[in-house]
Amino acid sequence: MGEFLKFKFRASFKREHFERFELTGAINTVIVSTKIGCFETCFLDNSCLSLFYNDNTKQCVLHSKDFMFKSPQRSGTGWTHYVIDGLGQCPLGALLYRPLDFCYTVKTIHVMIYADIKQGCTNQGASLAVVDSPQKQFYFERIFVGRPHERVCIAGEKQNDLITWELDDGTPLQYFNWAITDPDGGVLQRCLVLTADDTWFDTECNRNDPWTGRCPFGALLYRTLDFCYIVNQSNVTVFKDIKQDCKNKGGSLAVVDSQQKQSYFEHFLAGRPHFRVPIAGESQNAKDWKLDDGTPLQYFNWSPKEPDDNNQQCLELYIQDKWYDIECKRKHPSVYVCEINVI
């Protein structure tokens, strides 16, 4: 008795990707005689979301992402691209993630008003997406590669105890993927976003203020002092390399030049994975501290008995966020902040 595999696919031809394809990151590459055979191969792989097929070479390339935001990088004659819309389980226009068995759509918005976002999902018979496991977090990171806006709204709201996070039905969130600076928002920042590096930030539930977008992609804005910043980690502290990394990001190593800025650093770096925070300023004699452009530092927050060594010519925030002079090249890991001008 013969047994035949029956499968039901609904796939969309991506006309904008005609004669383009991508091999990098493929979950499987095989040779099959027909396009239907390529669809069948995708059907048998539970993680397959899209496929490229070449009618000339019969090459079938499977991917676990749909290239929604980042286009295929290669081109060649005979290639076509299809995204799997579902197996009949999802509404028209929705995509199916088979490993976790859920359908989803992706929408772009210009302001973040969570009540409106949730209502929009409800109108589609859906709800704002919950990221409740490392597997789902990883999948979101893949599908949002190359997105046009850095923030991705996800479900979860901070409760009145300012500690507990719950879904709208009262289910407590158990999984989190916080950035090293978060959660930090106190009473006002009660909603959740994935930000540029796909870690989580707490945020205001209404974000239509005009300063949004004034920082380069991946940077955060401190509105009070009007500067953008990026928080980084390093396994060793070499000031020359740290400064070059900040320069490559379009900024410079952060300057702490006032009590207000000192207090902000203490606040948003609380709970950091490494105690040491290199900051801008160097001295040749442990007395006269200057920035790289020769500007003398006027504000200091020294720990008692600091500065204490002529050979320690660089600065860091360390114990209780007090200042210490240190060698400019050390083996200790650190967290450092690149400061960038607003756009």
BELZI-V569239 format. One record per pair of residues at least 6 apart in sequence whose ideal C-beta (glycine too) atoms are under 7 Angstrom apart, sorted by the first residue. I is the first residue (numbers start at 1). J is the second residue. D is the distance in whole Angstrom. If there is no record, write none. Layout:
BEGIN
((I & J & D) (I & J & D))
END
This chain:
BEGIN
((5 & 40 & 7) (7 & 40 & 6) (7 & 43 & 4) (8 & 87 & 6) (8 & 88 & 5) (9 & 39 & 5) (9 & 43 & 6) (9 & 84 & 6) (9 & 87 & 6) (10 & 85 & 4) (10 & 86 & 5) (10 & 88 & 7) (11 & 39 & 7) (11 & 82 & 4) (11 & 83 & 7) (11 & 84 & 5) (11 & 85 & 6) (12 & 82 & 7) (12 & 83 & 5) (12 & 85 & 6) (13 & 80 & 7) (13 & 82 & 6) (14 & 81 & 4) (14 & 82 & 7) (14 & 83 & 6) (17 & 67 & 7) (17 & 71 & 7) (17 & 72 & 6) (17 & 81 & 4) (18 & 80 & 7) (19 & 75 & 6) (19 & 76 & 6) (19 & 77 & 6) (19 & 79 & 5) (20 & 71 & 7) (20 & 72 & 4) (20 & 74 & 7) (20 & 75 & 5) (20 & 79 & 6) (20 & 81 & 7) (21 & 52 & 4) (21 & 61 & 6) (21 & 72 & 5) (21 & 74 & 5) (21 & 76 & 6) (21 & 79 & 4) (21 & 81 & 7) (22 & 52 & 7) (22 & 63 & 7) (22 & 72 & 4) (22 & 73 & 6) (22 & 74 & 6) (23 & 29 & 7) (23 & 61 & 6) (23 & 74 & 7) (25 & 63 & 7) (26 & 61 & 5) (26 & 62 & 6) (26 & 63 & 6) (27 & 45 & 7) (27 & 47 & 6) (27 & 48 & 7) (27 & 62 & 5) (27 & 63 & 6) (27 & 64 & 5) (28 & 45 & 6) (28 & 62 & 4) (29 & 59 & 7) (29 & 61 & 5) (30 & 41 & 6) (30 & 60 & 5) (31 & 58 & 5) (31 & 59 & 6) (32 & 38 & 5) (32 & 41 & 6) (32 & 58 & 6) (32 & 60 & 5) (33 & 58 & 6) (35 & 53 & 5) (38 & 51 & 6) (38 & 53 & 4) (38 & 60 & 4) (41 & 60 & 6) (41 & 62 & 7) (42 & 48 & 4) (42 & 51 & 5) (42 & 62 & 5) (42 & 84 & 7) (45 & 62 & 6) (46 & 98 & 5) (46 & 99 & 6) (47 & 64 & 5) (47 & 99 & 6) (48 & 62 & 5) (48 & 64 & 7) (48 & 84 & 7) (49 & 63 & 6) (49 & 64 & 5) (49 & 65 & 6) (49 & 66 & 5) (49 & 83 & 7) (49 & 84 & 6) (49 & 95 & 7) (50 & 63 & 5) (50 & 65 & 7) (50 & 66 & 5) (50 & 67 & 6) (50 & 81 & 7) (50 & 82 & 6) (50 & 83 & 5) (50 & 84 & 6) (51 & 60 & 6) (51 & 61 & 7) (51 & 62 & 5) (51 & 82 & 5) (52 & 61 & 4) (52 & 79 & 6) (52 & 81 & 5) (53 & 60 & 5) (53 & 80 & 6) (54 & 78 & 4) (54 & 79 & 5) (55 & 78 & 5) (56 & 77 & 7) (56 & 78 & 4) (57 & 78 & 7) (64 & 142 & 6) (65 & 142 & 5) (65 & 143 & 6) (65 & 145 & 7) (66 & 83 & 5) (66 & 95 & 6) (66 & 143 & 6) (68 & 106 & 6) (68 & 143 & 7) (69 & 144 & 7) (69 & 145 & 7) (69 & 146 & 4) (69 & 147 & 5) (69 & 148 & 7) (70 & 145 & 5) (70 & 146 & 3) (72 & 81 & 7) (84 & 96 & 7) (85 & 95 & 6) (86 & 94 & 7) (86 & 95 & 7) (86 & 96 & 4) (86 & 103 & 6) (87 & 96 & 6) (89 & 96 & 6) (89 & 103 & 7) (90 & 96 & 5) (90 & 103 & 4) (91 & 103 & 7) (91 & 125 & 7) (93 & 105 & 6) (94 & 103 & 4) (94 & 104 & 6) (94 & 105 & 5) (95 & 103 & 7) (95 & 104 & 6) (96 & 103 & 5) (97 & 104 & 7) (97 & 139 & 6) (100 & 135 & 7) (100 & 136 & 6) (104 & 129 & 6) (105 & 124 & 7) (107 & 120 & 7) (108 & 148 & 7) (108 & 149 & 7) (109 & 117 & 7) (111 & 207 & 6) (111 & 208 & 4) (112 & 151 & 7) (112 & 153 & 6) (112 & 207 & 4) (113 & 206 & 5) (113 & 208 & 6) (114 & 153 & 7) (114 & 191 & 5) (114 & 205 & 4) (117 & 128 & 6) (117 & 153 & 6) (118 & 128 & 5) (121 & 127 & 5) (121 & 128 & 5) (127 & 155 & 7) (128 & 153 & 7) (128 & 154 & 7) (128 & 155 & 4) (129 & 154 & 6) (129 & 155 & 6) (130 & 154 & 7) (130 & 155 & 4) (130 & 167 & 6) (131 & 137 & 5) (131 & 140 & 6) (131 & 154 & 5) (132 & 173 & 7) (132 & 175 & 5) (133 & 175 & 6) (137 & 177 & 5) (140 & 194 & 7) (141 & 198 & 5) (144 & 152 & 6) (150 & 195 & 6) (150 & 196 & 4) (150 & 217 & 6) (150 & 218 & 6) (151 & 193 & 5) (151 & 195 & 6) (152 & 193 & 6) (152 & 194 & 4) (153 & 193 & 6) (154 & 192 & 5) (154 & 193 & 7) (154 & 194 & 6) (155 & 167 & 6) (156 & 165 & 5) (156 & 167 & 6) (156 & 173 & 5) (156 & 192 & 4) (157 & 165 & 7) (157 & 166 & 6) (157 & 190 & 5) (157 & 191 & 6) (158 & 165 & 6) (158 & 190 & 4) (158 & 202 & 6) (159 & 166 & 6) (162 & 186 & 7) (162 & 187 & 7) (164 & 172 & 6) (165 & 172 & 7) (165 & 173 & 4) (166 & 172 & 5) (166 & 173 & 7) (167 & 173 & 7) (176 & 200 & 6) (177 & 199 & 6) (177 & 200 & 5) (178 & 199 & 6) (178 & 200 & 5) (179 & 195 & 7) (179 & 199 & 4) (179 & 200 & 6) (179 & 201 & 6) (180 & 231 & 6) (180 & 272 & 5) (180 & 273 & 6) (180 & 335 & 7) (181 & 231 & 6) (181 & 268 & 5) (181 & 269 & 7) (182 & 200 & 6) (182 & 201 & 5) (182 & 202 & 6) (183 & 202 & 4) (184 & 202 & 7) (184 & 267 & 7) (184 & 268 & 6) (185 & 202 & 4) (188 & 204 & 6) (189 & 202 & 4) (189 & 203 & 5) (189 & 204 & 6) (190 & 205 & 6) (191 & 203 & 5) (191 & 204 & 7) (191 & 205 & 4) (192 & 200 & 6) (192 & 202 & 6) (193 & 201 & 5) (193 & 203 & 5) (194 & 200 & 6) (195 & 201 & 5) (196 & 217 & 6) (196 & 218 & 4) (197 & 218 & 7) (211 & 221 & 6) (211 & 223 & 6) (214 & 221 & 6) (214 & 342 & 5) (214 & 343 & 5) (215 & 221 & 5) (215 & 228 & 4) (215 & 340 & 7) (215 & 342 & 6) (215 & 343 & 7) (216 & 228 & 7) (216 & 250 & 6) (216 & 340 & 6) (216 & 343 & 7) (218 & 230 & 6) (219 & 228 & 4) (219 & 229 & 6) (219 & 230 & 5) (219 & 340 & 5) (220 & 228 & 7) (220 & 229 & 6) (221 & 228 & 5) (221 & 342 & 7) (222 & 229 & 7) (222 & 264 & 6) (225 & 260 & 7) (225 & 261 & 6) (226 & 342 & 6) (227 & 339 & 6) (227 & 342 & 7) (228 & 340 & 4) (228 & 341 & 7) (228 & 342 & 6) (229 & 254 & 6) (229 & 337 & 5) (229 & 338 & 6) (229 & 339 & 5) (229 & 340 & 7) (230 & 249 & 6) (230 & 338 & 5) (230 & 340 & 7) (231 & 335 & 6) (231 & 337 & 6) (232 & 245 & 7) (232 & 336 & 5) (232 & 338 & 6) (233 & 273 & 7) (233 & 274 & 7) (233 & 335 & 6) (234 & 242 & 6) (234 & 333 & 6) (234 & 334 & 5) (234 & 336 & 6) (235 & 333 & 5) (236 & 330 & 7) (236 & 331 & 5) (236 & 333 & 7) (237 & 276 & 6) (237 & 278 & 6) (237 & 330 & 4) (237 & 332 & 5) (237 & 334 & 5) (238 & 329 & 5) (239 & 278 & 6) (239 & 314 & 5) (239 & 328 & 4) (242 & 253 & 6) (242 & 278 & 6) (242 & 336 & 5) (243 & 253 & 5) (246 & 252 & 5) (246 & 253 & 5) (246 & 338 & 4) (249 & 338 & 5) (249 & 340 & 7) (250 & 340 & 6) (251 & 338 & 4) (251 & 339 & 5) (251 & 340 & 4) (252 & 280 & 7) (252 & 339 & 6) (253 & 278 & 7) (253 & 279 & 7) (253 & 280 & 5) (253 & 336 & 7) (253 & 338 & 7) (254 & 279 & 6) (254 & 280 & 6) (254 & 337 & 4) (254 & 338 & 7) (254 & 339 & 4) (255 & 279 & 7) (255 & 280 & 4) (255 & 291 & 6) (255 & 339 & 7) (256 & 262 & 5) (256 & 265 & 6) (256 & 279 & 5) (257 & 297 & 7) (257 & 299 & 5) (258 & 299 & 6) (262 & 301 & 5) (265 & 317 & 7) (265 & 321 & 7) (266 & 321 & 5) (269 & 277 & 6) (269 & 335 & 7) (272 & 335 & 5) (273 & 335 & 7) (274 & 333 & 5) (274 & 334 & 5) (274 & 335 & 5) (275 & 318 & 6) (276 & 316 & 5) (276 & 318 & 6) (276 & 332 & 6) (276 & 334 & 4) (277 & 316 & 6) (277 & 317 & 4) (277 & 334 & 6) (277 & 335 & 5) (277 & 336 & 6) (278 & 314 & 7) (278 & 316 & 5) (278 & 334 & 6) (278 & 336 & 5) (279 & 315 & 5) (279 & 316 & 6) (279 & 317 & 6) (280 & 291 & 6) (281 & 289 & 5) (281 & 290 & 7) (281 & 291 & 6) (281 & 297 & 5) (281 & 315 & 4) (282 & 289 & 7) (282 & 290 & 6) (282 & 313 & 5) (282 & 314 & 6) (283 & 289 & 5) (283 & 313 & 6) (284 & 313 & 6) (285 & 310 & 6) (286 & 307 & 4) (286 & 309 & 6) (286 & 310 & 5) (286 & 325 & 6) (288 & 296 & 7) (289 & 297 & 4) (290 & 296 & 5) (290 & 297 & 7) (291 & 297 & 7) (300 & 323 & 6) (301 & 322 & 6) (301 & 323 & 5) (302 & 322 & 7) (302 & 323 & 5) (303 & 319 & 6) (303 & 322 & 4) (303 & 323 & 6) (303 & 324 & 6) (306 & 323 & 6) (306 & 324 & 5) (306 & 325 & 6) (307 & 325 & 4) (308 & 325 & 7) (309 & 325 & 6) (311 & 327 & 7) (312 & 325 & 4) (312 & 326 & 5) (312 & 327 & 6) (313 & 328 & 6) (314 & 326 & 5) (314 & 327 & 7) (314 & 328 & 4) (315 & 323 & 6) (315 & 325 & 6) (316 & 324 & 6) (316 & 326 & 5) (317 & 323 & 6) (318 & 324 & 5))
END
